[in-house]
Amino acid sequence: HFRMAADDLQLASGRAIRKDERLGLNLIRANRDPAVFGADADRFDPRRQVPKRVPSSGLAFGDGEHICIGKRLAAGAQASVGANGILAAIGIALFAAGVRPHPTQAPKVNAGTARHQYLTYPVVFT
């Protein structure tokens, strides 16, 4: 999802963005940035504490006028409110039930997607 810069600006990193420059956000890398989410940023952790400036659901749901209409249902309210969305609730319930990757059946990744979506992900419960 690309956007065009409305004005010239300079990022905190020092990078200059020019008006009408085409910009894109790599959600996979942004939502797994170790500088923000810690050394285990690639690990799913629905209880992870994030800095106040970071949405608890990451950036995948967008923000402002482009926010996903289903964000509150899927991800819940901000962590400070203490309400989990349905996706976090399902994940927490699965982990509480002892879900683990299947010891002999490997997941199958859909090679046709950029986000590495699984066709199958066999699990067992302990």
C-alpha positions in Angstrom: 0.0 0.0 0.0 1.8 3.0 -1.3 1.1 6.6 -0.4 2.4 9.9 -1.8 4.0 12.4 0.6 1.8 15.5 1.0 4.7 17.7 2.1 8.5 17.8 2.4 9.6 16.4 5.8 12.6 14.9 7.6 12.4 11.7 9.6 14.0 11.4 13.0 16.6 9.2 11.3 17.6 12.2 9.2 16.2 10.8 5.9 14.5 13.5 3.8 11.2 12.8 2.2 10.1 15.1 -0.6 6.6 16.2 -1.5 5.0 13.7 -3.9 7.6 11.0 -3.2 6.0 7.5 -3.3 6.3 5.8 0.0 5.5 2.3 1.2 5.6 0.4 4.5 6.9 -3.1 4.8 4.4 -4.3 7.5 6.3 -7.6 8.0 9.5 -5.9 8.9 7.9 -3.0 10.8 5.8 -5.4 13.0 8.9 -7.4 13.8 11.4 -4.7 14.4 13.7 -5.8 17.3 14.4 -2.2 18.2 10.7 -1.8 19.0 9.5 -5.4 19.9 12.7 -6.8 21.5 15.2 -9.5 20.6 12.3 -12.0 20.2 10.3 -9.8 17.8 9.7 -12.8 15.4 8.0 -14.8 18.2 4.3 -14.5 18.6 3.6 -13.1 22.1 0.1 -11.8 22.7 1.2 -10.5 26.2 4.2 -8.6 24.9 4.6 -5.1 26.4 5.4 -2.4 23.8 6.3 1.2 24.2 3.3 3.6 24.6 3.9 5.1 21.2 3.5 1.8 19.5 0.0 0.3 18.8 -0.3 -3.0 20.7 -1.6 -4.6 17.5 1.4 -3.3 15.4 0.9 -1.4 12.1 -1.0 -4.0 10.1 -4.4 -2.4 10.9 -3.3 1.0 9.8 -4.1 4.2 11.6 -5.9 7.5 11.3 -8.4 7.7 8.4 -7.1 4.5 6.9 -7.6 2.4 10.1 -9.2 -1.1 9.6 -12.8 -1.0 10.5 -12.4 -4.5 12.2 -9.3 -3.6 14.3 -11.1 -3.4 17.7 -12.8 -6.8 17.0 -9.7 -8.5 15.8 -7.0 -6.9 18.0 -9.0 -5.3 20.9 -8.4 -2.0 22.5 -5.0 -0.7 23.5 -3.2 -2.7 26.1 -3.8 0.0 28.8 -7.5 -0.8 28.6 -6.8 -4.5 29.1 -9.2 -5.8 26.5 -8.0 -8.4 24.1 -9.5 -8.8 20.6 -10.7 -12.1 19.3 -7.4 -13.0 17.6 -5.4 -12.5 20.8 -8.1 -14.3 22.8 -7.9 -17.3 20.4 -4.1 -17.3 20.6 -4.0 -17.1 24.4 -6.6 -19.9 24.6 -4.6 -22.1 22.3 -1.3 -21.6 24.2 -3.2 -22.2 27.5 -4.4 -25.5 26.0 -0.8 -26.5 25.2 -0.7 -26.0 21.5 2.6 -26.9 19.9 3.9 -27.4 16.4 3.4 -31.0 15.3 6.6 -32.9 15.9 6.7 -34.7 12.5 4.4 -32.9 10.1 5.9 -29.7 8.8 3.8 -26.7 7.9 3.2 -25.9 4.3 3.7 -22.3 3.2 1.7 -20.8 0.3 4.6 -19.8 -2.0 2.3 -17.5 -3.9 2.0 -15.0 -1.1 4.5 -12.3 0.1 3.4 -12.7 3.7 4.2 -16.4 4.0 0.7 -17.5 4.7 0.3 -21.1 5.6 -1.7 -23.6 3.6 -1.5 -26.0 6.6 0.1 -25.7 10.0 -0.2 -29.0 11.9 -0.3 -28.8 15.7 -0.7 -31.0 18.7 -1.9 -30.2 22.2 0.0 -31.2 25.3 
